[in-house]
């Protein structure tokens, strides 16, 4: 009886399968070895947060962190701090993250919520209901007994009322102090201070307005109000002086809200209405583009 002859393609496939099988086993072994090495490295280098603070002359341990932001800002913050904890302390678990999560972010299964150790659900809708709500952030920080609050960027991060309120509770604000926030957190106030220091500025509706900084970092209300546009007519008068194109901006806006480019009177009128509606009650200014 003639021996069974297999097609060359089958032999090639069979050889490839054996090669893949051997390669897979080698990879599994390497992954297992690396995992063991990482575990051993973590065990040997592990240091508590308290020990780290003592070693570096710190005064306070910041372990429980409230993430008062969402989206990419919150995701990057948690990932970066966990990486730091692993590299410096040998363990990611030394830091504990509590996230604020709106209904919209929960429904979207946002990554920052999954990365956090726990979360507190906050009201949906505009950011004044959640991530920009200073009273809500302070309330959650107190209830969750956090050591510090990370505000990220946008939302409440530039509101000097937040660090002041947290300081009263003995909670650390991971950001600039309130006086600095007063001076530079508001786009109108910071431009007035730049002008007062003879820094060249782009033509805007507040050209020539100067002010002296006060002890709390703020500027007097009179020059501040003079640098705010009160209505569409004032905006139209300003654009006659500085010329198109211009940008209308709500000083309390952020994340793309409350900002419009205008190249003619019609766009200016529509842009004014949109900016006013998007960031209700915010001071508005105009700059040349």
C-alpha positions, 0 to 999 in steps of 0.5 A: 500500500502506498504511503499517504502523501500530503500536499506541500501546502499542508506541510508548510501550514503544519510547520508554521503552526508548530513555529507559532505554537513554540513562539507563543509559548516563549512569549507566554514565558517572557510575559510571565517572567516580566510580570514576576520581575515587575512584582518583585521590583514593586515589592522591593522598592515599595515605600509608603506615601508617609515614608516618602513625605518624611524622607523629602521633608514634606509636611502633609500626606495627600493620599485621597484625591478628588478629581474635579474635572472630566474627559481627557483632563481627568484621564491624563491626571489619574494616569500620570499620578498613578505612573508617578506613584509606581515609579517613586513608591513602587505601587500605584495603590498608594494614591486613591482617586475619587471622580466626579461623574455626571450622568452624561459621562456615566452613560458614555462609560467615560475612561476617567470614571473607570480609572478612578477608585470610586466616583460621586454622581453629580447633576447633568447639564451645563458645567455650572451644575457640576464641574464648575460648581464650587459649592458642589465641589467643596461639599463632595470634598468634605463628605469624601474626606479627601486630602486634596482637590485636583481641578484640572483646567477649565471649569472651576480651575480658575475660580479663586473661590475654590481654593479659598473655600477648600482652605477653610476646611483644611483641604489642599488645592492642587493649583495656584493660590487665590491671589494669583487666580484673581490676578491671572485667572480672569482673561479681562483682568489679566489683560488689564494687568499686562497693559499696566505693566507696559506689555504690548497687547493685541487691540481690544475693547479695553485698550489703554485701561490700567489698574493697580493690583490689590492685596488679594490679587484682584483689580478694582471694579471700576477699571474692570467694568470699563473693560467689559462690553455691556451690549451689542451696540458697544461691541459694534462701536468697538469693532469700528475702531479696531476692525474685523476680524475679531473674536468675542469671548466670555471671560468665564467661558472655557472648553470652546464655550462662549467664543465666536469669530466674527468677520462682519456686522451680521456675524457679530450680532449673531455671535453676541447672542450666542456668547451671552446664551452659552455663558450666562452672566459672564463678562464679555470682551473683544479682541482683534484677530 
